[in-house]
Amino acid sequence: MNPQTGTQQSCKSVDQAGQGVTQVENGMGGYPPVNLPPSAEQSPTQNQQFIVDALRRHTGDFVRVSMSFNNTDREFKGTVQDVGMDHVTLEDERLNSRVILPLIFVNYIEIPK
């Protein structure tokens, strides 16, 4: 923690194996910094990339997206308009609306034939 600005500091260092390791100072006096492996710095995960690629192949197709957030389950239906690294945009023509859904809350996606 930088005492002048009150912000968290991080720095890159190299461990004994020669791997780059990001250290984040946790700001709790007496505790050592947290070491994150290089893979933790990479985004998105391989599983997320698979989902994003699958959704991009179905741009323009009708899908059902099941999500859980705030201790509730919701299902969204619509045509895939756009897919980002962390979200999907659906258009519901019946309601004449678009929704942006964060992929972090997705349980499953159904793509009917």
N, CA, C and O atoms as a GROMACS GRO file, in nm:
protein
  452
    1MET      N    1   0.085  -0.116   0.000
    1MET     CA    2   0.000   0.000   0.000
    1MET      C    3   0.090   0.123   0.000
    1MET      O    4   0.183   0.133   0.080
    2ASN      N    5   0.062   0.213  -0.089
    2ASN     CA    6   0.138   0.336  -0.095
    2ASN      C    7   0.082   0.430   0.011
    2ASN      O    8  -0.034   0.470   0.002
    3PRO      N    9   0.164   0.468   0.113
    3PRO     CA   10   0.111   0.550   0.221
    3PRO      C   11   0.072   0.690   0.175
    3PRO      O   12  -0.013   0.753   0.238
    4GLN      N   13   0.131   0.740   0.069
    4GLN     CA   14   0.101   0.876   0.023
    4GLN      C   15  -0.030   0.882  -0.054
    4GLN      O   16  -0.107   0.977  -0.038
    5THR      N   17  -0.057   0.780  -0.137
    5THR     CA   18  -0.178   0.783  -0.219
    5THR      C   19  -0.288   0.693  -0.166
    5THR      O   20  -0.404   0.710  -0.203
    6GLY      N   21  -0.254   0.596  -0.080
    6GLY     CA   22  -0.352   0.503  -0.026
    6GLY      C   23  -0.395   0.398  -0.128
    6GLY      O   24  -0.499   0.335  -0.110
    7THR      N   25  -0.316   0.379  -0.234
    7THR     CA   26  -0.350   0.281  -0.336
    7THR      C   27  -0.268   0.156  -0.321
    7THR      O   28  -0.161   0.156  -0.260
    8GLN      N   29  -0.320   0.048  -0.380
    8GLN     CA   30  -0.251  -0.079  -0.377
    8GLN      C   31  -0.143  -0.079  -0.485
    8GLN      O   32  -0.164  -0.026  -0.594
    9GLN      N   33  -0.030  -0.138  -0.455
    9GLN     CA   34   0.079  -0.143  -0.550
    9GLN      C   35   0.100  -0.287  -0.594
    9GLN      O   36   0.077  -0.380  -0.517
   10SER      N   37   0.144  -0.305  -0.718
   10SER     CA   38   0.182  -0.437  -0.764
   10SER      C   39   0.310  -0.422  -0.844
   10SER      O   40   0.338  -0.316  -0.900
   11CYS      N   41   0.387  -0.528  -0.848
   11CYS     CA   42   0.511  -0.526  -0.924
   11CYS      C   43   0.532  -0.664  -0.983
   11CYS      O   44   0.481  -0.764  -0.932
   12LYS      N   45   0.608  -0.669  -1.090
   12LYS     CA   46   0.640  -0.796  -1.153
   12LYS      C   47   0.779  -0.837  -1.111
   12LYS      O   48   0.870  -0.755  -1.107
   13SER      N   49   0.795  -0.964  -1.078
   13SER     CA   50   0.926  -1.016  -1.041
   13SER      C   51   0.940  -1.154  -1.103
   13SER      O   52   0.846  -1.205  -1.164
   14VAL      N   53   1.055  -1.214  -1.088
   14VAL     CA   54   1.082  -1.346  -1.143
   14VAL      C   55   1.112  -1.440  -1.027
   14VAL      O   56   1.195  -1.410  -0.942
   15ASP      N   57   1.044  -1.558  -1.026
   15ASP     CA   58   1.070  -1.655  -0.919
   15ASP      C   59   1.190  -1.742  -0.956
   15ASP      O   60   1.254  -1.721  -1.059
   16GLN      N   61   1.221  -1.840  -0.870
   16GLN     CA   62   1.340  -1.924  -0.891
   16GLN      C   63   1.333  -2.002  -1.021
   16GLN      O   64   1.438  -2.033  -1.079
   17ALA      N   65   1.216  -2.036  -1.069
   17ALA     CA   66   1.204  -2.113  -1.192
   17ALA      C   67   1.211  -2.025  -1.316
   17ALA      O   68   1.203  -2.074  -1.428
   18GLY      N   69   1.228  -1.895  -1.296
   18GLY     CA   70   1.236  -1.803  -1.408
   18GLY      C   71   1.101  -1.760  -1.462
   18GLY      O   72   1.093  -1.698  -1.568
   19GLN      N   73   0.993  -1.793  -1.390
   19GLN     CA   74   0.858  -1.756  -1.431
   19GLN      C   75   0.828  -1.616  -1.381
   19GLN      O   76   0.868  -1.579  -1.270
   20GLY      N   77   0.757  -1.540  -1.462
   20GLY     CA   78   0.713  -1.408  -1.417
   20GLY      C   79   0.603  -1.423  -1.314
   20GLY      O   80   0.510  -1.501  -1.335
   21VAL      N   81   0.610  -1.352  -1.206
   21VAL     CA   82   0.511  -1.361  -1.099
   21VAL      C   83   0.470  -1.219  -1.062
   21VAL      O   84   0.555  -1.133  -1.040
   22THR      N   85   0.340  -1.195  -1.056
   22THR     CA   86   0.291  -1.065  -1.013
   22THR      C   87   0.267  -1.069  -0.864
   22THR      O   88   0.197  -1.157  -0.814
   23GLN      N   89   0.324  -0.975  -0.794
   23GLN     CA   90   0.303  -0.967  -0.650
   23GLN      C   91   0.210  -0.850  -0.621
   23GLN      O   92   0.232  -0.739  -0.670
   24VAL      N   93   0.107  -0.876  -0.542
   24VAL     CA   94   0.014  -0.772  -0.504
   24VAL      C   95   0.024  -0.755  -0.354
   24VAL      O   96   0.006  -0.850  -0.277
   25GLU      N   97   0.053  -0.632  -0.312
   25GLU     CA   98   0.061  -0.605  -0.169
   25GLU      C   99  -0.081  -0.597  -0.116
   25GLU      O  100  -0.162  -0.519  -0.166
   26ASN      N  101  -0.110  -0.678  -0.015
   26ASN     CA  102  -0.248  -0.686   0.032
   26ASN      C  103  -0.285  -0.577   0.131
   26ASN      O  104  -0.401  -0.569   0.172
   27GLY      N  105  -0.193  -0.493   0.173
   27GLY     CA  106  -0.225  -0.381   0.258
   27GLY      C  107  -0.253  -0.416   0.403
   27GLY      O  108  -0.289  -0.328   0.481
   28MET      N  109  -0.237  -0.542   0.441
   28MET     CA  110  -0.258  -0.582   0.579
   28MET      C  111  -0.123  -0.602   0.642
   28MET      O  112  -0.056  -0.703   0.615
   29GLY      N  113  -0.081  -0.510   0.723
   29GLY     CA  114   0.053  -0.513   0.780
   29GLY      C  115   0.087  -0.648   0.840
   29GLY      O  116   0.006  -0.707   0.910
   30GLY      N  117   0.209  -0.697   0.812
   30GLY     CA  118   0.256  -0.821   0.868
   30GLY      C  119   0.233  -0.941   0.778
   30GLY      O  120   0.299  -1.044   0.796
   31TYR      N  121   0.142  -0.931   0.682
   31TYR     CA  122   0.119  -1.042   0.591
   31TYR      C  123   0.206  -1.026   0.467
   31TYR      O  124   0.226  -0.915   0.419
   32PRO      N  125   0.258  -1.137   0.415
   32PRO     CA  126   0.341  -1.127   0.295
   32PRO      C  127   0.255  -1.096   0.173
   32PRO      O  128   0.134  -1.118   0.175
   33PRO      N  129   0.316  -1.044   0.066
   33PRO     CA  130   0.240  -1.017  -0.055
   33PRO      C  131   0.186  -1.146  -0.117
   33PRO      O  132   0.241  -1.254  -0.095
   34VAL      N  133   0.080  -1.134  -0.193
   34VAL     CA  134   0.019  -1.247  -0.260
   34VAL      C  135   0.088  -1.267  -0.394
   34VAL      O  136   0.100  -1.173  -0.472
   35ASN      N  137   0.134  -1.389  -0.422
   35ASN     CA  138   0.196  -1.420  -0.551
   35ASN      C  139   0.093  -1.484  -0.642
   35ASN      O  140   0.035  -1.587  -0.608
   36LEU      N  141   0.072  -1.423  -0.759
   36LEU     CA  142  -0.019  -1.478  -0.858
   36LEU      C  143   0.062  -1.541  -0.970
   36LEU      O  144   0.155  -1.479  -1.020
   37PRO      N  145   0.029  -1.664  -1.009
   37PRO     CA  146   0.102  -1.725  -1.120
   37PRO      C  147   0.074  -1.650  -1.250
   37PRO      O  148  -0.028  -1.582  -1.260
   38PRO      N  149   0.162  -1.662  -1.349
   38PRO     CA  150   0.142  -1.590  -1.475
   38PRO      C  151   0.009  -1.624  -1.541
   38PRO      O  152  -0.049  -1.538  -1.609
   39SER      N  153  -0.041  -1.745  -1.524
   39SER     CA  154  -0.168  -1.783  -1.587
   39SER      C  155  -0.285  -1.703  -1.530
   39SER      O  156  -0.386  -1.685  -1.599
   40ALA      N  157  -0.274  -1.655  -1.405
   40ALA     CA  158  -0.382  -1.577  -1.345
   40ALA      C  159  -0.393  -1.439  -1.410
   40ALA      O  160  -0.497  -1.374  -1.400
   41GLU      N  161  -0.286  -1.394  -1.475
   41GLU     CA  162  -0.287  -1.264  -1.540
   41GLU      C  163  -0.354  -1.271  -1.676
   41GLU      O  164  -0.398  -1.168  -1.728
   42GLN      N  165  -0.363  -1.390  -1.734
   42GLN     CA  166  -0.418  -1.405  -1.868
   42GLN      C  167  -0.570  -1.407  -1.859
   42GLN      O  168  -0.628  -1.464  -1.767
   43SER      N  169  -0.632  -1.345  -1.956
   43SER     CA  170  -0.777  -1.338  -1.957
   43SER      C  171  -0.822  -1.350  -2.101
   43SER      O  172  -0.753  -1.294  -2.187
   44PRO      N  173  -0.927  -1.414  -2.135
   44PRO     CA  174  -1.012  -1.495  -2.051
   44PRO      C  175  -0.957  -1.636  -2.035
   44PRO      O  176  -0.857  -1.672  -2.097
   45THR      N  177  -1.022  -1.714  -1.953
   45THR     CA  178  -0.977  -1.852  -1.935
   45THR      C  179  -1.010  -1.932  -2.060
   45THR      O  180  -1.087  -1.887  -2.145
   46GLN      N  181  -0.953  -2.049  -2.072
   46GLN     CA  182  -0.974  -2.132  -2.189
   46GLN      C  183  -1.121  -2.170  -2.203
   46GLN      O  184  -1.174  -2.176  -2.314
   47ASN      N  185  -1.188  -2.197  -2.091
   47ASN     CA  186  -1.329  -2.232  -2.093
   47ASN      C  187  -1.414  -2.115  -2.142
   47ASN      O  188  -1.505  -2.134  -2.222
   48GLN      N  189  -1.384  -1.994  -2.094
   48GLN     CA  190  -1.457  -1.876  -2.139
   48GLN      C  191  -1.438  -1.855  -2.288
   48GLN      O  192  -1.532  -1.819  -2.358
   49GLN      N  193  -1.316  -1.876  -2.336
   49GLN     CA  194  -1.288  -1.857  -2.478
   49GLN      C  195  -1.370  -1.954  -2.562
   49GLN      O  196  -1.417  -1.918  -2.670
   50PHE      N  197  -1.388  -2.077  -2.514
   50PHE     CA  198  -1.470  -2.176  -2.585
   50PHE      C  199  -1.614  -2.126  -2.597
   50PHE      O  200  -1.675  -2.137  -2.704
   51ILE      N  201  -1.669  -2.072  -2.489
   51ILE     CA  202  -1.806  -2.022  -2.489
   51ILE      C  203  -1.819  -1.904  -2.584
   51ILE      O  204  -1.915  -1.896  -2.661
   52VAL      N  205  -1.724  -1.812  -2.578
   52VAL     CA  206  -1.726  -1.695  -2.666
   52VAL      C  207  -1.720  -1.738  -2.812
   52VAL      O  208  -1.796  -1.687  -2.895
   53ASP      N  209  -1.630  -1.831  -2.845
   53ASP     CA  210  -1.618  -1.878  -2.983
   53ASP      C  211  -1.747  -1.946  -3.030
   53ASP      O  212  -1.791  -1.925  -3.143
   54ALA      N  213  -1.808  -2.027  -2.944
   54ALA     CA  214  -1.932  -2.095  -2.979
   54ALA      C  215  -2.044  -1.993  -3.004
   54ALA      O  216  -2.120  -2.007  -3.100
   55LEU      N  217  -2.054  -1.891  -2.920
   55LEU     CA  218  -2.157  -1.789  -2.939
   55LEU      C  219  -2.133  -1.709  -3.066
   55LEU      O  220  -2.228  -1.674  -3.136
   56ARG      N  221  -2.008  -1.679  -3.096
   56ARG     CA  222  -1.977  -1.602  -3.218
   56ARG      C  223  -2.018  -1.680  -3.343
   56ARG      O  224  -2.061  -1.620  -3.442
   57ARG      N  225  -2.004  -1.813  -3.339
   57ARG     CA  226  -2.046  -1.895  -3.453
   57ARG      C  227  -2.198  -1.890  -3.471
   57ARG      O  228  -2.249  -1.918  -3.580
   58HIS      N  229  -2.271  -1.856  -3.366
   58HIS     CA  230  -2.417  -1.853  -3.372
   58HIS      C  231  -2.474  -1.711  -3.369
   58HIS      O  232  -2.589  -1.692  -3.331
   59THR      N  233  -2.394  -1.613  -3.410
   59THR     CA  234  -2.444  -1.476  -3.421
   59THR      C  235  -2.559  -1.476  -3.522
   59THR      O  236  -2.545  -1.528  -3.633
   60GLY      N  237  -2.671  -1.416  -3.484
   60GLY     CA  238  -2.789  -1.414  -3.569
   60GLY      C  239  -2.886  -1.527  -3.540
   60GLY      O  240  -2.997  -1.528  -3.593
   61ASP      N  241  -2.846  -1.622  -3.456
   61ASP     CA  242  -2.932  -1.736  -3.422
   61ASP      C  243  -3.009  -1.708  -3.292
   61ASP      O  244  -2.965  -1.630  -3.208
   62PHE      N  245  -3.124  -1.775  -3.279
   62PHE     CA  246  -3.203  -1.767  -3.157
   62PHE      C  247  -3.140  -1.856  -3.049
   62PHE      O  248  -3.104  -1.970  -3.077
   63VAL      N  249  -3.127  -1.805  -2.926
   63VAL     CA  250  -3.072  -1.882  -2.814
   63VAL      C  251  -3.154  -1.857  -2.688
   63VAL      O  252  -3.228  -1.758  -2.677
   64ARG      N  253  -3.140  -1.948  -2.594
   64ARG     CA  254  -3.194  -1.932  -2.458
   64ARG      C  255  -3.076  -1.934  -2.363
   64ARG      O  256  -2.995  -2.026  -2.366
   65VAL      N  257  -3.067  -1.833  -2.279
   65VAL     CA  258  -2.956  -1.821  -2.185
   65VAL      C  259  -3.011  -1.830  -2.043
   65VAL      O  260  -3.095  -1.750  -2.004
   66SER      N  261  -2.964  -1.928  -1.966
   66SER     CA  262  -3.003  -1.944  -1.827
   66SER      C  263  -2.895  -1.881  -1.740
   66SER      O  264  -2.777  -1.912  -1.754
   67MET      N  265  -2.937  -1.792  -1.649
   67MET     CA  266  -2.843  -1.720  -1.564
   67MET      C  267  -2.888  -1.725  -1.418
   67MET      O  268  -3.006  -1.740  -1.389
   68SER      N  269  -2.791  -1.712  -1.327
   68SER     CA  270  -2.819  -1.701  -1.184
   68SER      C  271  -2.748  -1.578  -1.130
   68SER      O  272  -2.628  -1.563  -1.146
   69PHE      N  273  -2.824  -1.491  -1.065
   69PHE     CA  274  -2.767  -1.376  -0.996
   69PHE      C  275  -2.867  -1.327  -0.892
   69PHE      O  276  -2.988  -1.343  -0.908
   70ASN      N  277  -2.815  -1.269  -0.786
   70ASN     CA  278  -2.899  -1.223  -0.674
   70ASN      C  279  -2.990  -1.333  -0.623
   70ASN      O  280  -3.106  -1.308  -0.591
   71ASN      N  281  -2.938  -1.456  -0.615
   71ASN     CA  282  -3.011  -1.572  -0.564
   71ASN      C  283  -3.139  -1.602  -0.643
   71ASN      O  284  -3.233  -1.660  -0.588
   72THR      N  285  -3.143  -1.563  -0.770
   72THR     CA  286  -3.256  -1.595  -0.855
   72THR      C  287  -3.205  -1.650  -0.988
   72THR      O  288  -3.095  -1.618  -1.033
   73ASP      N  289  -3.287  -1.734  -1.049
   73ASP     CA  290  -3.256  -1.787  -1.182
   73ASP      C  291  -3.345  -1.716  -1.283
   73ASP      O  292  -3.464  -1.697  -1.261
   74ARG      N  293  -3.284  -1.678  -1.394
   74ARG     CA  294  -3.359  -1.612  -1.502
   74ARG      C  295  -3.323  -1.676  -1.634
   74ARG      O  296  -3.212  -1.725  -1.652
   75GLU      N  297  -3.416  -1.675  -1.725
   75GLU     CA  298  -3.390  -1.723  -1.860
   75GLU      C  299  -3.417  -1.609  -1.957
   75GLU      O  300  -3.523  -1.547  -1.953
   76PHE      N  301  -3.321  -1.583  -2.043
   76PHE     CA  302  -3.333  -1.481  -2.145
   76PHE      C  303  -3.338  -1.549  -2.280
   76PHE      O  304  -3.263  -1.643  -2.306
   77LYS      N  305  -3.427  -1.502  -2.367
   77LYS     CA  306  -3.442  -1.558  -2.501
   77LYS      C  307  -3.422  -1.445  -2.601
   77LYS      O  308  -3.468  -1.332  -2.580
   78GLY      N  309  -3.353  -1.476  -2.710
   78GLY     CA  310  -3.336  -1.375  -2.812
   78GLY      C  311  -3.234  -1.416  -2.916
   78GLY      O  312  -3.178  -1.525  -2.911
   79THR      N  313  -3.212  -1.326  -3.010
   79THR     CA  314  -3.118  -1.348  -3.118
   79THR      C  315  -2.984  -1.289  -3.078
   79THR      O  316  -2.977  -1.176  -3.032
   80VAL      N  317  -2.877  -1.366  -3.096
   80VAL     CA  318  -2.742  -1.318  -3.062
   80VAL      C  319  -2.705  -1.206  -3.158
   80VAL      O  320  -2.700  -1.227  -3.279
   81GLN      N  321  -2.680  -1.087  -3.103
   81GLN     CA  322  -2.642  -0.972  -3.184
   81GLN      C  323  -2.491  -0.948  -3.180
   81GLN      O  324  -2.430  -0.916  -3.282
   82ASP      N  325  -2.433  -0.963  -3.061
   82ASP     CA  326  -2.291  -0.932  -3.043
   82ASP      C  327  -2.236  -1.018  -2.931
   82ASP      O  328  -2.308  -1.052  -2.836
   83VAL      N  329  -2.109  -1.054  -2.942
   83VAL     CA  330  -2.043  -1.132  -2.837
   83VAL      C  331  -1.910  -1.066  -2.806
   83VAL      O  332  -1.827  -1.048  -2.896
   84GLY      N  333  -1.889  -1.031  -2.680
   84GLY     CA  334  -1.761  -0.976  -2.635
   84GLY      C  335  -1.688  -1.080  -2.554
   84GLY      O  336  -1.734  -1.193  -2.540
   85MET      N  337  -1.573  -1.042  -2.501
   85MET     CA  338  -1.494  -1.136  -2.421
   85MET      C  339  -1.563  -1.174  -2.291
   85MET      O  340  -1.536  -1.280  -2.236
   86ASP      N  341  -1.654  -1.089  -2.242
   86ASP     CA  342  -1.718  -1.117  -2.114
   86ASP      C  343  -1.869  -1.097  -2.116
   86ASP      O  344  -1.933  -1.099  -2.010
   87HIS      N  345  -1.928  -1.078  -2.234
   87HIS     CA  346  -2.072  -1.055  -2.240
   87HIS      C  347  -2.130  -1.102  -2.373
   87HIS      O  348  -2.056  -1.125  -2.469
   88VAL      N  349  -2.262  -1.116  -2.376
   88VAL     CA  350  -2.334  -1.144  -2.499
   88VAL      C  351  -2.453  -1.048  -2.504
   88VAL      O  352  -2.516  -1.019  -2.403
   89THR      N  353  -2.482  -0.997  -2.625
   89THR     CA  354  -2.595  -0.908  -2.644
   89THR      C  355  -2.703  -0.983  -2.720
   89THR      O  356  -2.679  -1.035  -2.829
   90LEU      N  357  -2.823  -0.988  -2.661
   90LEU     CA  358  -2.937  -1.054  -2.723
   90LEU      C  359  -3.041  -0.950  -2.761
   90LEU      O  360  -3.059  -0.851  -2.691
   91GLU      N  361  -3.109  -0.975  -2.873
   91GLU     CA  362  -3.221  -0.890  -2.913
   91GLU      C  363  -3.348  -0.972  -2.906
   91GLU      O  364  -3.358  -1.078  -2.966
   92ASP      N  365  -3.445  -0.922  -2.831
   92ASP     CA  366  -3.576  -0.986  -2.820
   92ASP      C  367  -3.672  -0.908  -2.908
   92ASP      O  368  -3.714  -0.798  -2.873
   93GLU      N  369  -3.706  -0.966  -3.023
   93GLU     CA  370  -3.790  -0.895  -3.120
   93GLU      C  371  -3.933  -0.879  -3.071
   93GLU      O  372  -4.000  -0.782  -3.107
   94ARG      N  373  -3.981  -0.972  -2.989
   94ARG     CA  374  -4.118  -0.960  -2.936
   94ARG      C  375  -4.133  -0.837  -2.850
   94ARG      O  376  -4.233  -0.766  -2.857
   95LEU      N  377  -4.031  -0.811  -2.766
   95LEU     CA  378  -4.035  -0.696  -2.676
   95LEU      C  379  -3.967  -0.574  -2.736
   95LEU      O  380  -3.968  -0.466  -2.676
   96ASN      N  381  -3.907  -0.590  -2.854
   96ASN     CA  382  -3.835  -0.483  -2.920
   96ASN      C  383  -3.729  -0.422  -2.827
   96ASN      O  384  -3.724  -0.301  -2.808
   97SER      N  385  -3.646  -0.510  -2.769
   97SER     CA  386  -3.544  -0.463  -2.676
   97SER      C  387  -3.416  -0.546  -2.691
   97SER      O  388  -3.417  -0.655  -2.749
   98ARG      N  389  -3.308  -0.492  -2.640
   98ARG     CA  390  -3.179  -0.562  -2.637
   98ARG      C  391  -3.132  -0.570  -2.492
   98ARG      O  392  -3.156  -0.479  -2.412
   99VAL      N  393  -3.065  -0.681  -2.460
   99VAL     CA  394  -3.008  -0.697  -2.327
   99VAL      C  395  -2.862  -0.737  -2.340
   99VAL      O  396  -2.826  -0.814  -2.429
  100ILE      N  397  -2.780  -0.686  -2.253
  100ILE     CA  398  -2.639  -0.723  -2.246
  100ILE      C  399  -2.623  -0.810  -2.122
  100ILE      O  400  -2.651  -0.766  -2.011
  101LEU      N  401  -2.577  -0.934  -2.143
  101LEU     CA  402  -2.568  -1.031  -2.034
  101LEU      C  403  -2.422  -1.064  -2.005
  101LEU      O  404  -2.351  -1.111  -2.094
  102PRO      N  405  -2.376  -1.041  -1.881
  102PRO     CA  406  -2.239  -1.079  -1.845
  102PRO      C  407  -2.225  -1.231  -1.840
  102PRO      O  408  -2.306  -1.298  -1.777
  103LEU      N  409  -2.124  -1.285  -1.905
  103LEU     CA  410  -2.106  -1.431  -1.912
  103LEU      C  411  -2.074  -1.493  -1.777
  103LEU      O  412  -2.090  -1.614  -1.760
  104ILE      N  413  -2.030  -1.414  -1.682
  104ILE     CA  414  -1.992  -1.469  -1.550
  104ILE      C  415  -2.113  -1.530  -1.479
  104ILE      O  416  -2.096  -1.617  -1.394
  105PHE      N  417  -2.235  -1.484  -1.512
  105PHE     CA  418  -2.356  -1.534  -1.446
  105PHE      C  419  -2.426  -1.646  -1.522
  105PHE      O  420  -2.529  -1.696  -1.476
  106VAL      N  421  -2.372  -1.688  -1.636
  106VAL     CA  422  -2.438  -1.787  -1.722
  106VAL      C  423  -2.427  -1.927  -1.661
  106VAL      O  424  -2.318  -1.970  -1.624
  107ASN      N  425  -2.541  -1.997  -1.653
  107ASN     CA  426  -2.543  -2.138  -1.614
  107ASN      C  427  -2.526  -2.225  -1.737
  107ASN      O  428  -2.440  -2.313  -1.741
  108TYR      N  429  -2.608  -2.199  -1.838
  108TYR     CA  430  -2.596  -2.272  -1.964
  108TYR      C  431  -2.662  -2.190  -2.073
  108TYR      O  432  -2.739  -2.098  -2.047
  109ILE      N  433  -2.630  -2.227  -2.198
  109ILE     CA  434  -2.687  -2.163  -2.316
  109ILE      C  435  -2.744  -2.272  -2.404
  109ILE      O  436  -2.675  -2.369  -2.438
  110GLU      N  437  -2.871  -2.257  -2.441
  110GLU     CA  438  -2.936  -2.354  -2.528
  110GLU      C  439  -2.952  -2.292  -2.666
  110GLU      O  440  -3.004  -2.181  -2.680
  111ILE      N  441  -2.906  -2.366  -2.768
  111ILE     CA  442  -2.916  -2.319  -2.906
  111ILE      C  443  -3.003  -2.420  -2.981
  111ILE      O  444  -2.953  -2.523  -3.026
  112PRO      N  445  -3.134  -2.390  -2.994
  112PRO     CA  446  -3.224  -2.484  -3.063
  112PRO      C  447  -3.187  -2.496  -3.210
  112PRO      O  448  -3.135  -2.402  -3.270
  113LYS      N  449  -3.215  -2.613  -3.269
  113LYS     CA  450  -3.187  -2.634  -3.413
  113LYS      C  451  -3.298  -2.580  -3.497
  113LYS      O  452  -3.292  -2.588  -3.620
   0.00000   0.00000   0.00000
